[in-house]
Amino acid sequence: MMLDQVVLLAAVTLLGLLEQAYFSLKVIYARRKYSVSPPAITGPPEFERIFRAQANCSEYFPIFVFSLWLAGVFFSQALAVFFGILYLYGRYLYFHGYAESSQGRLEPLYFSAKMQWVLIALSGLGVICTITQAYLGLDLLLSFTHVLGLTEHT
């Protein structure tokens, strides 16, 4: 595989790593601000919301990275990058919404969850299509585009 075929995936992954580091720094700052020393994870509600937002984002990050790369390699780098950036934007809004109030997390949470499910669906579709093409000689994506009238029959 040529690097140009995955460089945008790498860029979104790097952006995601930077976002995770930013969230971690926000927890460190909140620990100082609200005097919550490690290993304590409880304190004022303002601290706990920031801590939970960071923990939740960290819990879902591996799922995001794997689905981003699977969708990008097996389906479309451009689509994976598009939905990956939307996911990271949703997570940014989620983090800051949660830091403000528990209710503030909901809309961005639903948005980022939808973006995550799109990446998972593209991953699954890409892997299934690759398997059927490699082992059955059937190009499902081409067949699907024919059915939709997006390509001419040859």
C-alpha angles and dihedrals in degrees: 000000000000117000092235087064091063106022093102090051088051091050092053090046090052090048088052092050090051090049091052090050090050091052090050091051090051089057091050090051091047091051089055095043095049097033096241107152122199134291088032115098098180129077137111115355089250090061095042092053092052091045093049093046090054093044092049092049090049092049092056098039096088091051089050095049095047094046092045092054096041091049091045097047100038102031118015131329090205095053093043091051092047094052091038092058090047089051092051091047089051091050091050090053090044093053094049093040091052091047088059099043141336090248091051090070098059105078094044090043092056091045095051091044090056091050089049092052091050089054091048091049092049089048092052094045092048094049093046092048092048092050094048091048095046098043106024101029089235119134101206095180092053090046090049093051089050091052091050091048093241094126134032120251112252 
